[in-house]
Amino acid sequence: MKRHKPAKKKASRPVKMAPVIDNLIADLGLKKRYSGWQIVSMWPEMVGSKIAEAAKAQRFEDGVLFVKVKDASWRQELSMQTDELLETIHKSPYGKFVKQIRLA
């Protein structure tokens, strides 16, 4: 009797998890919140070390990024840069849901 060789399994390739997670988050209806929190976590890289030392992104809620500022002079400085900061945020893949920056 002739024996059949088992079929060779194709080697599976690793799957990148980021797209899978992004799709899951979208399916759960959490994309807006997730994107906002990504911006909070990426704040220091987006604004640079000098601004990040004086202003910390704390939370994201309903399209508003809340940023705690070191003092009144930094609040004034950043209030004049709000448009540029929003432009930088909107260039990020997660930035489209940030509509406003609120300095506190």
ChimeraX commands (.cxc) that place a marker at each C-alpha (Angstrom):
marker #1 position 0.00,0.00,0.00 radius 0.5
marker #1 position 1.22,3.46,-0.88 radius 0.5
marker #1 position 1.42,5.95,1.96 radius 0.5
marker #1 position 0.37,9.56,1.47 radius 0.5
marker #1 position 2.58,12.23,2.84 radius 0.5
marker #1 position 0.78,14.81,4.95 radius 0.5
marker #1 position 0.34,18.13,3.19 radius 0.5
marker #1 position 2.93,20.66,4.13 radius 0.5
marker #1 position 1.60,23.56,6.15 radius 0.5
marker #1 position 2.44,26.95,4.83 radius 0.5
marker #1 position 4.39,28.95,7.32 radius 0.5
marker #1 position 2.17,31.65,8.72 radius 0.5
marker #1 position 3.50,35.14,8.66 radius 0.5
marker #1 position 3.28,37.41,11.65 radius 0.5
marker #1 position 0.41,39.86,11.60 radius 0.5
marker #1 position 0.95,43.46,12.64 radius 0.5
marker #1 position -1.26,44.14,15.63 radius 0.5
marker #1 position -1.74,47.89,15.26 radius 0.5
marker #1 position -4.28,47.64,12.39 radius 0.5
marker #1 position -6.08,44.81,14.17 radius 0.5
marker #1 position -6.35,46.87,17.36 radius 0.5
marker #1 position -7.40,49.99,15.43 radius 0.5
marker #1 position -10.19,48.01,13.72 radius 0.5
marker #1 position -11.36,46.53,17.02 radius 0.5
marker #1 position -11.45,49.96,18.66 radius 0.5
marker #1 position -13.44,51.35,15.72 radius 0.5
marker #1 position -15.88,48.40,15.85 radius 0.5
marker #1 position -16.42,49.05,19.57 radius 0.5
marker #1 position -17.19,52.73,18.89 radius 0.5
marker #1 position -14.16,53.94,20.83 radius 0.5
marker #1 position -12.09,55.43,18.01 radius 0.5
marker #1 position -12.66,59.06,18.98 radius 0.5
marker #1 position -11.69,58.56,22.63 radius 0.5
marker #1 position -8.78,56.27,21.78 radius 0.5
marker #1 position -7.42,58.78,19.28 radius 0.5
marker #1 position -7.66,61.58,21.83 radius 0.5
marker #1 position -5.75,59.56,24.39 radius 0.5
marker #1 position -3.10,58.77,21.82 radius 0.5
marker #1 position -2.61,62.52,21.40 radius 0.5
marker #1 position -2.32,62.92,25.19 radius 0.5
marker #1 position 0.41,60.28,25.27 radius 0.5
marker #1 position 2.21,61.73,22.22 radius 0.5
marker #1 position 2.05,65.34,23.43 radius 0.5
marker #1 position 5.75,65.64,24.41 radius 0.5
marker #1 position 6.94,64.38,21.01 radius 0.5
marker #1 position 4.51,66.67,19.18 radius 0.5
marker #1 position 5.31,69.92,20.97 radius 0.5
marker #1 position 8.97,69.40,21.84 radius 0.5
marker #1 position 10.76,69.21,25.16 radius 0.5
marker #1 position 10.65,72.94,26.01 radius 0.5
marker #1 position 6.86,73.19,25.80 radius 0.5
marker #1 position 6.38,69.69,27.27 radius 0.5
marker #1 position 8.24,70.79,30.42 radius 0.5
marker #1 position 5.86,73.71,30.90 radius 0.5
marker #1 position 2.60,72.18,29.65 radius 0.5
marker #1 position 1.30,68.65,30.19 radius 0.5
marker #1 position -1.59,67.19,28.22 radius 0.5
marker #1 position -3.81,65.63,30.87 radius 0.5
marker #1 position -6.96,64.36,29.22 radius 0.5
marker #1 position -9.17,64.33,26.16 radius 0.5
marker #1 position -12.93,64.75,26.31 radius 0.5
marker #1 position -15.51,65.51,23.60 radius 0.5
marker #1 position -12.98,66.89,21.14 radius 0.5
marker #1 position -11.16,69.00,23.74 radius 0.5
marker #1 position -7.55,68.39,24.73 radius 0.5
marker #1 position -6.99,69.63,28.29 radius 0.5
marker #1 position -3.48,70.89,28.95 radius 0.5
marker #1 position -2.18,71.89,32.38 radius 0.5
marker #1 position 0.24,74.80,32.12 radius 0.5
marker #1 position 3.03,75.65,34.55 radius 0.5
marker #1 position 2.14,79.32,35.04 radius 0.5
marker #1 position 0.29,82.32,33.60 radius 0.5
marker #1 position 3.13,83.39,31.32 radius 0.5
marker #1 position 3.22,79.96,29.66 radius 0.5
marker #1 position -0.57,79.97,29.40 radius 0.5
marker #1 position -0.38,83.31,27.58 radius 0.5
marker #1 position 2.41,82.09,25.30 radius 0.5
marker #1 position 0.61,78.87,24.39 radius 0.5
marker #1 position -2.72,80.62,23.89 radius 0.5
marker #1 position -1.02,82.58,21.09 radius 0.5
marker #1 position 0.27,79.30,19.60 radius 0.5
marker #1 position -3.01,77.37,19.76 radius 0.5
marker #1 position -3.56,77.39,15.99 radius 0.5
marker #1 position -0.05,76.08,15.32 radius 0.5
marker #1 position -0.42,73.42,18.02 radius 0.5
marker #1 position -3.72,72.27,16.54 radius 0.5
marker #1 position -2.14,72.16,13.09 radius 0.5
marker #1 position 0.64,69.94,14.44 radius 0.5
marker #1 position -1.88,67.70,16.20 radius 0.5
marker #1 position -4.01,67.38,13.06 radius 0.5
marker #1 position -0.99,66.08,11.12 radius 0.5
marker #1 position -0.93,63.07,13.43 radius 0.5
marker #1 position -2.95,59.99,12.40 radius 0.5
marker #1 position -4.90,60.35,15.66 radius 0.5
marker #1 position -5.27,64.13,15.63 radius 0.5
marker #1 position -8.41,64.69,13.58 radius 0.5
marker #1 position -10.72,64.38,16.59 radius 0.5
marker #1 position -9.03,67.18,18.56 radius 0.5
marker #1 position -11.08,70.30,17.89 radius 0.5
marker #1 position -9.91,72.53,20.72 radius 0.5
marker #1 position -7.10,72.94,23.23 radius 0.5
marker #1 position -8.07,74.16,26.67 radius 0.5
marker #1 position -5.23,75.52,28.81 radius 0.5
marker #1 position -5.54,75.40,32.59 radius 0.5
marker link #1:1,2 radius 0.2
marker link #1:2,3 radius 0.2
marker link #1:3,4 radius 0.2
marker link #1:4,5 radius 0.2
marker link #1:5,6 radius 0.2
marker link #1:6,7 radius 0.2
marker link #1:7,8 radius 0.2
marker link #1:8,9 radius 0.2
marker link #1:9,10 radius 0.2
marker link #1:10,11 radius 0.2
marker link #1:11,12 radius 0.2
marker link #1:12,13 radius 0.2
marker link #1:13,14 radius 0.2
marker link #1:14,15 radius 0.2
marker link #1:15,16 radius 0.2
marker link #1:16,17 radius 0.2
marker link #1:17,18 radius 0.2
marker link #1:18,19 radius 0.2
marker link #1:19,20 radius 0.2
marker link #1:20,21 radius 0.2
marker link #1:21,22 radius 0.2
marker link #1:22,23 radius 0.2
marker link #1:23,24 radius 0.2
marker link #1:24,25 radius 0.2
marker link #1:25,26 radius 0.2
marker link #1:26,27 radius 0.2
marker link #1:27,28 radius 0.2
marker link #1:28,29 radius 0.2
marker link #1:29,30 radius 0.2
marker link #1:30,31 radius 0.2
marker link #1:31,32 radius 0.2
marker link #1:32,33 radius 0.2
marker link #1:33,34 radius 0.2
marker link #1:34,35 radius 0.2
marker link #1:35,36 radius 0.2
marker link #1:36,37 radius 0.2
marker link #1:37,38 radius 0.2
marker link #1:38,39 radius 0.2
marker link #1:39,40 radius 0.2
marker link #1:40,41 radius 0.2
marker link #1:41,42 radius 0.2
marker link #1:42,43 radius 0.2
marker link #1:43,44 radius 0.2
marker link #1:44,45 radius 0.2
marker link #1:45,46 radius 0.2
marker link #1:46,47 radius 0.2
marker link #1:47,48 radius 0.2
marker link #1:48,49 radius 0.2
marker link #1:49,50 radius 0.2
marker link #1:50,51 radius 0.2
marker link #1:51,52 radius 0.2
marker link #1:52,53 radius 0.2
marker link #1:53,54 radius 0.2
marker link #1:54,55 radius 0.2
marker link #1:55,56 radius 0.2
marker link #1:56,57 radius 0.2
marker link #1:57,58 radius 0.2
marker link #1:58,59 radius 0.2
marker link #1:59,60 radius 0.2
marker link #1:60,61 radius 0.2
marker link #1:61,62 radius 0.2
marker link #1:62,63 radius 0.2
marker link #1:63,64 radius 0.2
marker link #1:64,65 radius 0.2
marker link #1:65,66 radius 0.2
marker link #1:66,67 radius 0.2
marker link #1:67,68 radius 0.2
marker link #1:68,69 radius 0.2
marker link #1:69,70 radius 0.2
marker link #1:70,71 radius 0.2
marker link #1:71,72 radius 0.2
marker link #1:72,73 radius 0.2
marker link #1:73,74 radius 0.2
marker link #1:74,75 radius 0.2
marker link #1:75,76 radius 0.2
marker link #1:76,77 radius 0.2
marker link #1:77,78 radius 0.2
marker link #1:78,79 radius 0.2
marker link #1:79,80 radius 0.2
marker link #1:80,81 radius 0.2
marker link #1:81,82 radius 0.2
marker link #1:82,83 radius 0.2
marker link #1:83,84 radius 0.2
marker link #1:84,85 radius 0.2
marker link #1:85,86 radius 0.2
marker link #1:86,87 radius 0.2
marker link #1:87,88 radius 0.2
marker link #1:88,89 radius 0.2
marker link #1:89,90 radius 0.2
marker link #1:90,91 radius 0.2
marker link #1:91,92 radius 0.2
marker link #1:92,93 radius 0.2
marker link #1:93,94 radius 0.2
marker link #1:94,95 radius 0.2
marker link #1:95,96 radius 0.2
marker link #1:96,97 radius 0.2
marker link #1:97,98 radius 0.2
marker link #1:98,99 radius 0.2
marker link #1:99,100 radius 0.2
marker link #1:100,101 radius 0.2
marker link #1:101,102 radius 0.2
marker link #1:102,103 radius 0.2
marker link #1:103,104 radius 0.2
view
